[in-house]
Each structure stands twice: as structure tokens, then as C-alpha cells.
Amino acid sequence: MTAPAAVPRYAYLGPAGTFTEEALHRVASAESARFLPQIDVISAIDAVRAGEADYAVVAIENSVEGGVTSVLDALAEGEPLVIAKEILVPVSFTLGALPGTGLDQVRRVAAHPHAWAQCRRWIHRRLPLATHAAATSNTSAAALLARVAGGDLARDLLDFDAALVPPAAVEHYRLDVLASGVSDHPSAVTRFVLVQPPGPVPAPTGADKTTLTVALPDERAGALLEMLEQFSTRGINLTRIESRPLGDALGRYLFSIDAEAHVLEPRMAEALVGLHRFSPRVRYLGSYPKADFVPTRLRDGTAAADYAEARAWVGAVQAGQSV
């Protein structure tokens, strides 16, 4: 891969004002890095693979809608990348429109599919006749409204009347606010990750996650249980597990997993050994600190010292020094 640039380059889902940009600002400052807005998350990830960016910040999970499937699939395929950091961003939306638009005039609402999923009940209650116009990001529709306001785009070319946007986007794109705090779940959070090319594994912090994908070896009773036992017997808690179709046939799935452990911990290393022996396809996607930094509680017998003592005992047995 291309060597990192002198000034780090970060690809992210644009245009300006997205929640992804907010997550990026928690990782780097615009004064010390180059921000490279992309049209979609696949382009952001591919920019890193092509050497056009050193890092990508992408949404991977939402507390309402679950995993962002396009990101999960992009990381599971193609040239390997790893996750170096996770960032949690609270999300709620503003319903914005061109000046002079009334709430009673709204019949189509532009929104990213994940934004729509987080607000569908609010829309149903307040705008029961409104339908969804899919947007590529949380601010792409706002940018189109700004072009109409600026005279660069005819209003009749729009297929929507208002847009669900991050609160910060309203002022940036000079929209009128039709409603604030739009959300079905006031405590909704989106989890973003910093993605980069593989490199040296960071040291464990005691509050870590490891992300990986695992395919089942065949379709048989107990195969999923056998995979999960690789974690459970070693006291590893899974904070997320989602199935994704392999695409080559019905009923064949890949599992995307977040585990509360670090690859340099003996328990996680042994789990990976077991998974590699069991599965025809395992991909390691990085070990990194948890965003909340809450130390992981270890089950008795699963600490590094426990593994070291057990290995020493087996070595003594093999050498004929113990029974």
C-alpha cells in the first residue's frame, strides 16, 4: 500500500454536516489533517484501499437499526483493513426545508435509510401522508435544498419537500426548521469506526474489543453452537453478532462479530486458533479500545496468568515432571 501522507488524510461520508463528520472531528482536527468527503461509505473505504486516504471514518452500527450492512460487507471482502478506534455519537434529527415551506405542505421527506428508520414513528404521527425519498447521506438532501435556494437548481427537480438532517446542517445549508429533536428514540447512538490498513497490533488496554468475521464450514445442526463455543468456553462476551449472506447460495452466511477481548490476550488468541481450525473463512478486523473505556470483567480462570500457569503445567506433564 501507499505510504501515509505527511498530513493524514481521512475519508468520510459527506457532504459537510453529517454525523460522520462529527465523529471525524473527535478523531482529528481540520487544521492538522485533510478531510476527504465521499459520496458513500463504500467510496470512503475504497479510498483507503487505493491509497488515496490513510484512514476512513464510517458508521458501523446504530442502536436502533443495528449494523450498517454496507460497511460490514465492505470490510468482510476485498483487501484487508482493520479497525483502530470506535467513536459513539448521539443522534437526533431536524426536519429542515426551504424558507416558506410549512409542515402541512410536506408530502415527501428525504432521509438516509438509517435516519428514516430512527424517525419513522415520529413521521407517521406528525406527517401521516408523507413518504420516504432515500438520500445517500444525512446531508446530501440539505445540499440540494441549498442549491435550490441559491438558484443553481430548479425546485421542480426535487422529489422531496423536506429533509431529515443533523442539527448542525441546518445553519450550514441555511434551512428553515420545521421540527427539532426528531427521533423515535431520544437516546439513540451511532457507532463509528476508524478504519486503516493493517499494521502493528496495539497493546491491550484492559477495555478492548476485537472485530472479526467467521463463516460456518457447512450446513449442519450445531455448527453455529460450535462456533459460539469457541468464545463461551474462554469467557469471551460477544457484544454484537450479525449474520450476512455470503451471496453464492441461499442459506450460506458469514457472521460479523464484536468480542470483548484483545487479540494479544491468550483467551482471544486461543479462540482465534479454534475458529481457524473450525471455519474455512475467518477474517480478523482489528483489536481496539472500547469507546466507554470500561474495563472488561474476566471470568475466573481466563486471565493471562491463568493461561500461563496452565501451559506451564502441561509443559511439565509433557516433560515427565508432573502428573
Buried (B, 14 or more C-beta within 10 A) or exposed (E): BEEBEEEBBBBBBBBBBBBBBBBBBBBBEEEEBBBBBBEBBBBBBBBBBEBBBBBBBBBBBBBBBEBBEBBBBBBBEEEEBBBBBBBBBEBBBBBBBBEEBEBEEBEBBBBBBBBBBBBBEBBEEBBEEBEBBEBBBBBBBBBBBBBBBEEEBEEEEBEBBBBBBBBBBBEBBBBBEBBEEBBBBEEBBBBBBBBBBEEEBBEBBEBBBBBBBBBBBEEEEEBBEBBBBBBEEBBBBBEBBBEBEBEEEEEEBBBBBBBBBBBBBBBBBBBBEBBBEBBEBBBBBBBBBBBEEEEBEBEEEBBEEBBEEEEEEEEEEEEEEEE
